[in-house]
């Protein structure tokens, strides 16, 4: 049986208080995931949500030879206006708990 493992090309270092790291490890275990996996899920979900709200912001050129091209100033017209929903302050965990309760 062949399996495919995606290769990671970047390392993200986070500075956390030891107690936050320990509690995050517990939360990851309770979800049956790794800490790295949860961070990856958060990043992917955040990108997806922002792409839905602001697709024009993601229509930028990719880096070439490790150099990021100059940012181009975007001009908005009336038809480009976006209504951003106001969200209650909270954490991702709050939203997930609400989803679990709804089930």
C-alpha positions as CSV (number, residue, x, y, z in Angstrom):
1,X,0.0,0.0,0.0
2,X,1.4,3.4,-1.0
3,X,0.9,6.4,1.1
4,X,1.6,10.0,0.4
5,X,2.9,12.4,3.0
6,X,2.9,16.1,2.1
7,X,6.3,17.7,2.7
8,X,6.3,20.8,4.9
9,X,8.4,23.7,3.7
10,X,8.2,26.1,6.6
11,X,8.6,26.0,10.4
12,X,6.5,28.2,12.6
13,X,7.9,29.0,16.0
14,X,5.5,30.3,18.7
15,X,6.4,31.8,22.1
16,X,4.0,30.6,24.7
17,X,3.9,30.6,28.4
18,X,4.6,27.0,29.7
19,X,1.1,26.7,31.2
20,X,-0.5,27.8,27.9
21,X,1.5,25.2,26.0
22,X,0.5,22.5,28.6
23,X,-3.2,23.4,28.4
24,X,-3.0,23.5,24.6
25,X,-1.5,20.0,24.6
26,X,-4.4,18.8,26.7
27,X,-6.9,20.4,24.4
28,X,-5.2,18.8,21.4
29,X,-5.3,15.4,23.1
30,X,-9.0,15.8,23.9
31,X,-9.7,16.5,20.2
32,X,-7.6,13.6,19.1
33,X,-5.2,15.8,17.2
34,X,-1.6,17.1,17.5
35,X,-0.8,20.6,18.5
36,X,0.7,21.1,15.1
37,X,-2.4,19.7,13.4
38,X,-4.7,22.1,15.3
39,X,-2.5,25.1,14.4
40,X,-2.5,24.0,10.8
41,X,-6.3,23.7,10.8
42,X,-6.6,27.1,12.3
43,X,-4.4,28.6,9.6
44,X,-6.2,26.9,6.7
45,X,-9.6,27.8,8.1
46,X,-8.6,31.5,8.6
47,X,-7.3,31.7,5.1
48,X,-10.4,30.2,3.7
49,X,-12.7,32.5,5.7
50,X,-10.7,35.6,4.6
51,X,-10.7,34.5,1.0
52,X,-14.5,34.3,1.1
53,X,-14.7,37.8,2.5
54,X,-11.8,39.5,0.6
55,X,-11.0,37.4,-2.6
56,X,-9.3,40.4,-4.2
57,X,-6.7,40.6,-1.4
58,X,-5.5,37.1,-2.4
59,X,-5.1,37.9,-6.1
60,X,-1.4,38.8,-5.7
61,X,1.6,37.5,-7.5
62,X,3.6,34.6,-6.0
63,X,7.2,35.2,-4.9
64,X,9.8,34.6,-7.6
65,X,13.3,33.3,-6.6
66,X,12.5,34.0,-3.0
67,X,11.6,37.7,-3.7
68,X,8.1,39.1,-3.1
69,X,7.0,41.5,-5.8
70,X,6.1,45.0,-4.9
71,X,2.5,45.3,-3.5
72,X,0.1,47.0,-5.9
73,X,-2.3,49.5,-4.4
74,X,-5.8,48.3,-4.8
75,X,-8.6,50.7,-5.8
76,X,-12.1,49.9,-4.6
77,X,-15.3,51.0,-6.3
78,X,-18.8,51.0,-4.9
79,X,-19.4,47.6,-6.4
80,X,-16.4,46.2,-4.5
81,X,-17.7,47.2,-1.1
82,X,-17.8,44.3,1.4
83,X,-20.0,44.0,4.5
84,X,-18.0,42.4,7.3
85,X,-20.1,40.7,9.9
86,X,-19.4,41.7,13.5
87,X,-18.4,38.7,15.6
88,X,-18.7,38.3,19.3
89,X,-15.3,38.3,21.0
90,X,-14.3,34.8,21.8
91,X,-12.1,32.0,20.8
92,X,-12.3,29.3,18.2
93,X,-13.1,26.9,21.0
94,X,-16.2,28.9,21.8
95,X,-17.5,28.5,18.2
96,X,-16.7,24.8,18.2
97,X,-18.4,24.3,21.5
98,X,-21.5,26.0,20.1
99,X,-21.4,23.7,17.1
100,X,-21.2,20.6,19.4
101,X,-24.2,21.8,21.4
102,X,-26.2,22.4,18.2
103,X,-25.7,18.7,17.2
